Amino acid sequence: MDVLEFTPEPDDYAWTFGGVPPVRRIKPGTMLRLWTEDAYCGRLRSTTDLAGASLQMPFVNPQTGPFYVEGAEPGDTLVLHLVELTPARSWGVSATIPYFGGLTSTDRTATLQDPLPERTWIYEVDSDKQTVGFQAQASELEIALPLEPMLGTVGVAPAAGEARSALVPEMFGGNMDTPEMRAGATCYLKVNVDGALFSVGDGHYRQGEGESCGTAVEGAMNVVMIVELLKTAGPVWPRIENDEYLAVVGSGRPLEDAWRAGQVDMVHWLGDLYGLDKLDAYQLLSQVSEVPLANVVDVNYSVVTKIPKRLLPGATVYGGIHQHLRSLS
């Protein structure tokens, strides 16, 4: 197996999906060892650093990549298996940001309320105990929370020559912010352009479902992943497989349209796996699906449709490539 190590310099960061030349060309079957910067570009390092004074739009959510996958053509399925996600710093950070988050006025949900006050929280990482420490700003409460690393953004270049902000989740993946994107997961994305041009970033040391305030425990991440390519029709929406679940991430606004997108794609996935017609697949989905929110704060919302694999006997998913990559890793 080829192994490529890549740590970007600040000038190497991608701020969009699409519209960016590749930083490296790789062959299918390559293992990547990458470093990704946090969503704030490392600018928030103490509780006195505030987002409004420290961040400059649109230079947030920097991506490592894009990578050109040799042989990838529009319509193919790009396979990204996450082997390891390890915090690259001893601390993570979260913040409230003016007009951003699920429980405040925004540019799209306009009210006469003032924005919530800015505040920054620093979470110390305890590598031995595998925890991150929440410390309240207005009281003495401290809680050690489990360390659960994930990637907020995984995506390919969009179709039709588009360039989309790294803050956006869509059919190409992007800023989906789902805790399902953790070590041991395999992500399936439809290739839209030659080479796929995929990027990853936005490491989270942990995040609750929905990412209520708009930011997780953001942190730089060491990423180990294996890249593969299937010459089969790529999924409409990003799909994720782990040892326990099959999942689809749908994104859009309003929230119910994000839910519908994932539900419809899962109906088609069940149809492909079992030879079911649309109504039979719809009926089965209705009885077995789990639907956690990924984010309700981004430019588009993201909703996950999950099905436990224990309820899907005999299904061979993408030729068993998830199990194959798990054994390699």
ZISULDA-V601875 format. One record per helix or strand of 3 or more residues. SS is the DSSP state (helix for helix, strand for strand). FROM is the first residue (numbers start at 0). TO is the last residue. If there is no record, write none. Layout:
BEGIN
ss->SS from->FROM to->TO
ss->SS from->FROM to->TO
END
This chain:
BEGIN
ss->strand from->2 to->6
ss->helix from->9 to->11
ss->strand from->23 to->25
ss->strand from->30 to->35
ss->helix from->50 to->53
ss->strand from->62 to->68
ss->strand from->76 to->86
ss->strand from->90 to->96
ss->strand from->118 to->125
ss->strand from->130 to->134
ss->strand from->141 to->145
ss->strand from->149 to->154
ss->strand from->185 to->189
ss->strand from->195 to->205
ss->strand from->220 to->229
ss->strand from->238 to->240
ss->strand from->244 to->251
ss->helix from->254 to->273
ss->helix from->277 to->287
ss->strand from->292 to->294
ss->strand from->300 to->307
ss->helix from->308 to->310
ss->helix from->317 to->327
END
